[in-house]
Amino acid sequence: MITQMKKYTFLVFHKEYDAFLETLREAGVMHIREKAGGMADDPELQEALQKADGLRRLIKQGAPDQLLQEKAEVEQKIAATEKEAERMQIFGNFKPETLAKLKEAGYALYLYSVSKSQFVAEWGIIVGEVGGKVYFVSMEALSEELPVTEVTLNGHNAAQLGQDIEALRGLLTAANARIEAWALANLDNLKAELKATEQTIDWKRVQLNTTALAEDSLMLIEGFCPADTVENLNAKLETLNSVYYEVEDPTDEDPTPIKLKNNKFFQMFECLTGMYGWPNYNEFDPTPILGPFFLLFFAFCMGDSGYGVLLTVIGILIAKGKLKIEMFDGLGPIITALGIGTTVIGFFLGSFFGMNLAEQLPALSNIFLNGKFMDTTFDFQMVLALGIGIFHICLAMVVKAICYTKQSGFVNNLGTWGWTLLVVGGVLVMSIGLLMALPMETIKWILIVLGGISAIGIYILNDVHRNPLINVGSGLWDTYNMVTGLMGDVLSYVRLYALGLAGGMLGAAFNTLGLMVRGEDPNIGTWIGFLLIVLVGHGLNLALSALGAFVHPLRLSFVEYFKNVGYEGKGKKYEPFKK
């Protein structure tokens, strides 16, 4: 839900202004209203912002550019020397000085490479063969017309290059030590400086969003704070002199910031709401519906209880700080929840690390959601995915009708209610018909009545303040958009079934490959091969499935659901002025 806010308007005597700001910062609950152009092109603020960006980059890097460049150069030299050592390995541990003496005595050696099939013995003596190429030495220069490539020797042989690599690795160790020493000596100070800079930025922003009045003797500033903090804030403000303030409810025109208030379960999914955009103050918080459905969709797309167990373990380790992955920092609880959901849903879908649980546990085969739907050619899981999509869209339409009615009244939303009655009512009646709970003749008349009532709202009363003929035209256009849009939206939910099926088939394929390698008479070698294929294969499949299971449910929520619920997500997040 969205926390109720109160709007404050302050009028402060200029001599009390700094003390007033310090009081606001100590309270830590006031979101300062930005005024148009209030922070544009202020040199001090821009300088502070640039400094903060530089500090964040330096902290993230863990060392200045010079030290990192030195390390990168050594790493490049190691890579190049290793490649050269591999190239020179074929020529053995020759002595470069011996070759130089032979050249001085008039016995120059020429090295060439050529395809093995094209080599002619008269050209020279073979010294090695790699990858279908022959490397040979000749006592004279060969004609440029021959299909050979001259090879140049490095000044160091393979053994000497190996020594060079070891020396470079020593330099790399020293470079890493310098970086670690720098980080140990400076990072804490940099973090403290970043905090101080951010405080300066916040203070400057508040000043820039203050309007000076009466020849700069009075300061006007506006802000918002949660309604449940008003009493404590007012008590702090009463300690100040020459400060006048008014408290009122925000209007629809005010840019009221948004603070969400949910229980611990729904809080995990607030980050998803923030990815799309925070609701407007007069909208609704989509998180309580977005969260459970995203969890269901994710679990359906993963579709494997074994992967769910792994995700649960990973989430717990991240939450407890035992496993540190920067991109998942702070996401341990939601990963754990997604893992638990995947474990439960994956079990009922009958998959455990690509194994068919219906075959492994025949006694429990009746509880698994597989097989065909009502003796048709359609898989039950596919029909279930479509059914979930229809319910999701119907729920969106109901929420939209209720929220729009709350915002602008029932009479102004008769068209919205008409579509809701037609679609949701029609789905309910057809579902009852499938269950044979009512005679078909009764269902037919119910549908006729629903269609008639809905048509009045859709085509005649969709805007009671407008000409009825225009309403009819508008209703026809809405009908075209609704029919084509709803069909595409419902079909989009097939991806829940498709992704789960693809992941399950790929997991089963890795199991089959592993069993083929193991064979019917396994030994240590075949067992090692089996384990490598299964571990690497399922690890890759887990990563790919998790990526798909995150992106596609997010799309179903952000596109199909938010479109049908009428959610805009253009609100501004509540960011109080605080230490």
C-alpha positions in Angstrom: 0.0 0.0 0.0 1.0 3.6 -0.4 1.9 5.5 2.8 -0.3 8.6 3.4 1.6 11.8 3.1 1.3 15.3 4.5 2.4 18.4 2.7 4.4 21.1 4.6 4.9 24.7 3.6 7.6 26.5 5.6 8.4 30.2 5.9 11.7 30.7 7.6 13.5 33.9 8.7 16.9 33.9 7.0 18.9 33.9 10.3 17.2 30.7 11.3 17.5 29.0 8.0 20.6 26.9 8.6 19.3 25.8 12.1 16.0 24.9 10.4 17.7 22.8 7.8 19.8 21.0 10.4 16.6 20.2 12.3 15.0 18.8 9.2 18.0 16.7 8.5 18.1 15.4 12.1 14.4 14.5 11.8 15.1 12.6 8.6 11.6 12.4 7.3 11.0 15.4 5.0 11.1 14.9 1.3 11.9 18.4 -0.2 9.8 19.4 -3.2 11.9 20.3 -6.2 11.1 23.5 -8.0 11.4 23.9 -11.7 15.0 24.7 -12.7 16.0 24.8 -9.0 19.2 22.8 -9.5 20.0 23.6 -13.1 23.6 24.5 -13.9 24.7 25.3 -10.3 28.5 25.1 -10.4 29.0 24.1 -6.8 26.4 21.3 -7.1 27.9 20.0 -10.4 31.3 20.0 -8.8 30.1 18.0 -5.8 28.3 15.5 -8.1 31.4 15.0 -10.2 33.4 14.5 -7.0 31.0 11.9 -5.7 31.0 10.0 -9.0 34.8 10.0 -9.0 34.8 8.7 -5.4 32.3 6.0 -6.2 34.3 4.9 -9.2 37.5 4.8 -7.2 35.9 2.9 -4.3 34.5 0.4 -6.8 37.8 0.0 -8.6 39.7 -0.4 -5.3 42.7 1.5 -6.5 43.7 4.5 -8.6 44.0 4.2 -12.4 47.8 4.2 -12.3 48.1 1.1 -10.1 45.4 -0.7 -12.1 47.2 0.2 -15.4 50.5 -1.2 -14.1 48.7 -4.4 -13.2 47.0 -4.6 -16.6 50.3 -4.1 -18.4 51.9 -6.9 -16.5 49.0 -9.2 -17.2 49.2 -8.4 -20.9 52.9 -9.2 -20.9 52.3 -12.5 -19.2 49.6 -13.4 -21.7 51.8 -12.5 -24.7 54.9 -14.3 -23.2 52.8 -17.5 -22.6 51.6 -17.4 -26.1 55.1 -16.9 -27.4 56.4 -19.8 -25.1 53.8 -22.1 -26.6 54.9 -21.1 -30.1 58.5 -21.7 -29.3 57.9 -25.0 -27.6 58.2 -26.8 -30.9 61.8 -25.6 -31.5 63.1 -27.0 -28.2 65.6 -25.4 -25.8 68.1 -24.2 -28.4 70.8 -21.8 -27.5 70.4 -18.4 -29.3 74.1 -17.6 -29.0 74.9 -20.9 -30.9 72.7 -19.8 -33.7 74.4 -16.4 -33.8 77.8 -18.0 -34.0 76.7 -20.3 -36.9 75.4 -17.2 -38.7 78.7 -15.4 -38.2 80.5 -18.5 -39.7 78.3 -18.3 -42.8 75.9 -21.1 -41.9 72.6 -19.2 -41.6 69.5 -21.3 -40.7 66.1 -20.6 -42.2 62.9 -21.8 -40.4 59.6 -22.4 -42.3 56.2 -23.8 -41.8 54.0 -25.5 -44.4 50.9 -27.8 -44.6 51.9 -31.4 -43.9 50.4 -32.5 -47.2 52.5 -30.0 -49.2 55.9 -30.6 -47.5 58.8 -31.9 -49.7 61.7 -33.7 -48.0 64.3 -31.9 -50.1 63.3 -28.5 -48.6 64.9 -29.3 -45.2 64.8 -31.2 -41.9 61.5 -31.4 -39.9 61.8 -30.1 -36.3 58.2 -30.5 -35.3 54.6 -30.9 -36.3 51.6 -29.1 -34.8 47.9 -29.0 -35.9 48.5 -30.3 -39.5 51.5 -28.0 -40.0 55.1 -29.0 -40.4 57.9 -26.9 -39.1 61.3 -27.4 -40.7 64.8 -25.9 -41.0 66.7 -25.2 -44.2 70.3 -24.2 -44.8 69.3 -21.9 -47.6 66.5 -19.4 -48.3 63.7 -21.0 -50.2 61.9 -19.4 -53.1 59.1 -17.0 -52.3 57.0 -18.9 -54.9 56.9 -22.0 -52.7 53.8 -22.4 -50.4 55.9 -22.0 -47.2 55.8 -19.3 -44.4 59.0 -18.2 -42.9 59.1 -18.4 -39.1 61.1 -16.1 -36.9 62.7 -17.3 -33.7 62.3 -15.5 -30.4 65.5 -14.3 -28.7 64.7 -16.7 -25.9 63.9 -20.4 -26.1 60.9 -22.0 -24.5 62.7 -22.7 -21.2 64.0 -19.1 -21.0 60.5 -17.8 -21.8 59.1 -19.9 -19.0 61.6 -18.1 -16.7 60.4 -14.8 -18.1 56.8 -15.8 -17.2 57.8 -16.6 -13.7 59.5 -13.3 -13.3 56.5 -11.4 -14.7 54.2 -13.3 -12.2 56.4 -12.0 -9.5 55.8 -8.5 -10.8 52.1 -9.2 -10.9 52.1 -10.4 -7.2 53.9 -7.2 -6.3 51.3 -5.1 -8.2 48.5 -6.8 -6.4 50.2 -6.2 -3.1 50.5 -2.5 -3.9 46.8 -2.4 -4.7 45.8 -4.2 -1.5 48.1 -1.9 0.5 46.6 1.2 -1.1 43.0 -0.1 -0.5 43.8 -0.9 3.1 45.2 2.6 3.7 42.7 4.6 1.8 39.3 3.0 1.2 37.8 3.8 4.7 38.8 7.4 4.2 37.4 7.5 0.7 34.1 6.1 2.0 33.9 8.7 4.7 34.7 11.4 2.2 32.0 10.1 -0.1 29.4 10.3 2.7 30.5 13.8 3.5 30.2 14.8 -0.2 26.7 13.2 -0.4 25.7 15.2 2.6 27.0 18.3 0.9 25.0 17.4 -2.2 21.8 16.9 -0.3 22.3 20.2 1.6 22.9 22.1 -1.6 19.9 20.6 -3.3 17.7 21.7 -0.5 19.1 25.2 -0.7 18.5 25.3 -4.4 14.9 24.3 -3.9 14.3 27.1 -1.5 12.7 30.3 -2.7 14.0 33.6 -1.2 11.3 36.3 -0.5 11.2 39.8 0.8 14.7 40.7 -0.3 16.1 37.4 0.9 14.9 37.9 4.4 12.4 35.0 4.2 12.9 31.5 2.9 10.0 29.5 1.4 10.4 25.8 1.1 7.9 22.9 0.6 8.1 19.2 1.4 6.3 16.0 2.2 6.5 13.6 5.0 4.6 10.4 6.1 1.5 11.2 8.1 2.6 9.0 11.0 5.8 11.2 11.5 4.0 14.5 11.7 3.7 14.6 15.5 7.4 14.0 16.2 8.4 16.4 13.4 6.1 19.2 14.7 7.6 18.7 18.2 11.1 19.4 16.8 9.9 22.4 14.8 8.4 24.0 17.9 11.9 24.3 19.3 12.8 26.8 16.5 12.1 30.5 16.5 10.9 32.5 13.4 9.7 29.4 11.6 6.1 29.3 10.3 4.7 26.2 8.7 1.4 24.8 7.5 0.4 21.2 7.2 -2.2 19.9 4.8 -3.2 17.0 2.6 -1.5 17.0 -0.8 -3.7 17.7 -3.8 -3.8 15.7 -7.1 -1.6 18.4 -8.7 1.2 18.1 -6.0 4.2 15.9 -6.9 3.7 13.8 -3.8 6.5 11.3 -3.3 5.7 7.6 -2.9 6.7 5.5 0.1 5.4 1.9 0.0 4.3 0.1 3.1 4.1 -3.6 2.8 4.8 -6.7 5.0 8.1 -8.5 4.8 7.0 -10.8 2.1 5.8 -8.1 -0.3 8.7 -5.9 0.5 11.0 -8.4 -1.3 9.2 -7.5 -4.6 9.2 -3.7 -4.2 12.4 -3.7 -6.2 10.5 -5.1 -9.2 7.9 -2.3 -8.9 10.8 0.2 -8.8 12.2 -1.2 -12.0 9.1 -0.2 -13.9 8.3 3.0 -12.0 6.7 4.0 -8.7 2.9 4.6 -8.7 1.4 8.1 -8.6 0.0 9.2 -5.2 -3.6 8.7 -6.4 -2.8 5.3 -8.0 -2.4 2.0 -6.2 0.6 -0.1 -5.1 0.9 -3.0 -7.6 3.4 -4.9 -5.4 0.9 -7.1 -3.5 -0.3 -8.5 -6.8 2.9 -8.2 -8.8 4.9 -10.2 -6.1 2.9 -13.4 -5.8 2.3 -13.7 -9.6 5.9 -13.0 -10.4 6.8 -15.8 -7.9 4.3 -18.1 -9.6 5.4 -17.3 -13.1 9.1 -17.7 -12.2 8.5 -21.1 -10.6 6.4 -22.2 -13.6 9.2 -21.1 -16.1 11.9 -22.9 -14.1 9.6 -25.9 -13.7 12.2 -28.1 -11.9 12.1 -28.8 -8.1 15.9 -29.7 -8.1 16.8 -26.3 -9.5 14.4 -24.8 -6.9 16.4 -26.5 -4.1 19.7 -25.1 -5.5 18.2 -21.6 -5.8 17.0 -21.8 -2.2 20.4 -22.7 -0.9 22.0 -20.0 -3.0 19.5 -17.4 -1.7 20.1 -18.4 2.0 23.9 -18.2 1.5 23.6 -14.7 -0.1 21.3 -13.5 2.7 23.7 -14.7 5.4 26.7 -13.2 3.7 28.3 -16.6 3.1 28.2 -16.2 -0.7 29.1 -12.8 -2.1 28.0 -12.0 -5.6 27.9 -8.2 -6.3 25.0 -8.2 -8.7 22.8 -10.2 -6.2 23.8 -8.0 -3.2 20.7 -7.6 -1.0 18.6 -10.0 -3.1 19.1 -13.1 -0.9 15.6 -13.1 0.5 13.8 -12.8 -2.9 16.1 -15.5 -4.4 15.2 -17.8 -1.4 11.5 -17.1 -2.0 11.8 -17.8 -5.7 13.7 -21.0 -4.9 11.1 -22.3 -2.5 8.3 -21.5 -5.0 10.2 -23.3 -7.8 10.7 -26.3 -5.5 7.0 -26.6 -4.8 5.7 -25.9 -8.3 8.5 -27.9 -9.9 7.5 -30.9 -7.8 3.9 -30.8 -8.9 5.1 -30.3 -12.5 6.9 -33.6 -12.0 10.5 -32.6 -12.6 13.7 -33.0 -10.5 17.0 -32.2 -12.2 15.4 -33.2 -15.6 14.1 -36.5 -14.2 10.4 -37.4 -14.7 9.0 -37.8 -11.1 5.9 -39.6 -12.5 8.2 -42.4 -13.7 10.5 -42.3 -10.6 7.5 -42.2 -8.1 4.7 -44.1 -9.8 2.7 -44.2 -6.5 2.4 -40.4 -6.6 1.7 -40.1 -10.3 -1.8 -38.8 -9.8 -0.6 -35.6 -8.1 1.6 -34.5 -10.9 0.3 -31.9 -13.4 1.0 -33.7 -16.6 -0.8 -35.6 -19.3 -3.5 -34.3 -21.6 -6.3 -31.9 -20.8 -9.8 -33.5 -20.8 -8.8 -36.1 -23.4 -7.8 -33.5 -25.9 -4.5 -33.2 -27.7 -3.4 -30.3 -25.6 -0.9 -30.7 -22.7 -2.4 -30.0 -19.3 0.5 -27.7 -18.4 -0.1 -25.6 -21.5 -3.8 -25.2 -20.7 -2.9 -24.4 -17.1 -0.5 -21.6 -18.3 -3.2 -20.1 -20.5 -5.7 -20.4 -17.6 -3.3 -18.5 -15.3 -3.0 -15.9 -18.0 -6.7 -15.4 -18.4 -7.1 -15.1 -14.6 -4.3 -12.6 -14.4 -5.8 -10.4 -17.1 -9.3 -10.7 -15.5 -7.8 -9.7 -12.2 -6.1 -6.7 -13.8 -9.4 -5.6 -15.3 -11.2 -5.8 -12.0 -8.5 -3.9 -10.2 -8.5 -1.2 -12.9 -12.3 -0.8 -12.7 -12.2 -0.5 -8.9 -9.2 2.0 -8.9 -10.6 4.1 -11.7 -14.0 4.3 -9.8 -12.2 5.3 -6.7 -10.4 8.1 -8.5 -13.1 9.6 -10.7 -16.4 7.9 -9.7 -18.6 5.1 -11.0 -20.5 7.2 -13.6 -17.3 8.3 -15.3 -16.1 4.7 -15.7 -19.2 2.9 -17.1 -17.2 1.9 -20.2 -14.5 0.4 -18.0 -17.1 -1.5 -16.0 -18.7 -2.6 -19.3 -15.6 -4.3 -20.5 -14.9 -5.8 -17.1 -18.4 -7.3 -16.9 -18.2 -8.6 -20.4 -14.7 -10.2 -20.2 -14.6 -11.3 -16.5 -18.3 -12.3 -16.5 -18.0 -14.2 -19.8 -14.9 -16.1 -18.5 -16.7 -17.1 -15.3 -19.8 -18.2 -17.2 -17.8 -20.2 -19.7 -15.9 -21.9 -16.9 -19.1 -22.9 -15.3 -20.2 -24.3 -18.7 -17.0 -26.4 -19.0 -17.7 -27.9 -15.6 -21.3 -28.7 -16.7 -22.7 -27.0 -13.6 -25.5 -25.2 -15.5 -27.6 -26.2 -18.5 -26.3 -24.8 -21.8 -29.6 -22.9 -22.4 -29.2 -21.1 -19.1 -25.6 -20.2 -19.9 -26.7 -18.9 -23.3 -29.2 -16.5 -21.8 -26.7 -15.3 -19.1 -24.2 -14.5 -21.8 -26.9 -12.6 -23.8 -27.8 -10.5 -20.7 -24.1 -9.9 -19.9 -23.5 -8.8 -23.5 -26.4 -6.5 -23.5 -25.6 -4.7 -20.3 -21.9 -4.5 -21.2 -22.8 -3.0 -24.6 -24.7 -0.1 -23.0 -21.6 0.9 -21.0 -19.1 0.2 -23.9 -20.9 1.9 -26.8 -23.4 4.4 -25.3 -22.3 5.5 -21.8 -18.5 5.2 -22.1 -18.4 9.0 -21.6 -21.6 10.5 -20.2 -20.4 14.0 -21.0 -20.0 13.3 -24.7 -22.3 13.0 -27.7 -23.7 9.4 -27.9 -22.8 9.1 -31.6 -19.1 9.8 -30.7 -19.4 7.3 -27.9 -20.5 4.6 -30.4 -17.5 5.3 -32.6 -15.2 5.3 -29.6 -16.7 2.0 -28.5 -16.1 0.4 -31.9 -12.5 1.5 -31.8 -12.1 0.2 -28.3 -13.6 -3.1 -29.4 -11.0 -3.5 -32.1 -8.2 -2.8 -29.7 -9.6 -4.9 -27.0 -10.2 -8.0 -29.1 -6.8 -8.0 -30.8 -5.0 -7.0 -27.6 -6.6 -9.5 -25.3 -6.0 -12.4 -27.7 -2.3 -11.5 -28.0 -2.0 -10.9 -24.2 -3.5 -14.4 -23.4 -1.3 -16.2 -25.9 1.8 -14.5 -24.3 1.3 -16.7 -21.3 2.1 -19.8 -23.3 5.7 -18.8 -22.7 5.3 -20.0 -19.1 4.7 -23.5 -20.5 7.3 -23.2 -23.3 10.2 -22.1 -21.0 9.5 -24.8 -18.4 9.3 -27.4 -21.2 12.5 -26.3 -22.8 14.4 -26.3 -19.5 13.1 -29.7 -18.6 14.0 -31.2 -22.0 17.5 -29.7 -21.8 18.0 -31.1 -18.3 16.8 -34.5 -19.5 19.2 -34.4 -22.4 22.2 -33.8 -20.2 21.1 -36.7 -18.0 20.9 -38.9 -21.1 24.3 -37.8 -22.3 25.8 -38.5 -18.9 24.3 -42.0 -18.8 25.6 -42.7 -22.2 29.1 -41.8 -21.1 28.8 -43.8 -17.9 27.6 -46.9 -19.8 26.2 -50.1 -18.4 29.5 -51.2 -17.0 30.9 -48.0 -15.4 34.4 -47.5 -14.0 36.1 -44.5 -12.4 36.8 -42.8 -15.8 33.2 -43.1 -17.0 31.8 -42.0 -13.6 34.0 -38.9 -13.8 32.8 -38.2 -17.3 29.2 -38.7 -16.1 29.6 -36.3 -13.3 31.3 -33.6 -15.4 28.5 -33.7 -18.0 25.7 -33.7 -15.4 27.3 -30.9 -13.2 28.3 -28.6 -16.1 25.1 -29.3 -18.1 22.7 -28.7 -15.2 24.8 -25.7 -14.1 24.4 -24.1 -17.5 20.8 -25.1 -17.7 20.1 -23.5 -14.3 21.7 -20.2 -15.4 19.8 -20.1 -18.7 16.5 -21.1 -17.1 16.9 -18.6 -14.3 17.6 -15.8 -16.8 14.5 -16.7 -18.8 12.4 -17.2 -15.7 13.3 -13.7 -14.6 12.9 -11.8 -17.9 9.7 -13.3 -19.2 7.6 -13.2 -16.0 8.7 -9.6 -15.7 7.5 -8.9 -19.2 4.1 -10.5 -18.5 3.8 -8.3 -15.4 5.0 -5.1 -17.0 3.3 -5.4 -20.4 0.2 -7.7 -20.2 -0.8 -7.0 -16.6 0.1 -3.3 -16.3 -1.5 -2.5 -19.6 -4.8 -4.1 -18.7 -4.7 -2.6 -15.1 -4.0 0.9 -16.4 -0.9 1.3 -14.3 1.3 4.3 -15.3 4.2 4.1 -12.8 5.3 7.8 -13.2 5.5 8.6 -9.5 8.6 9.8 -7.6 10.2 7.7 -4.9 10.2 9.1 -1.3 13.7 10.3 -0.6 13.9 12.2 2.7 16.5 14.8 3.6 18.5 13.1 6.3 22.0 12.1 7.5 
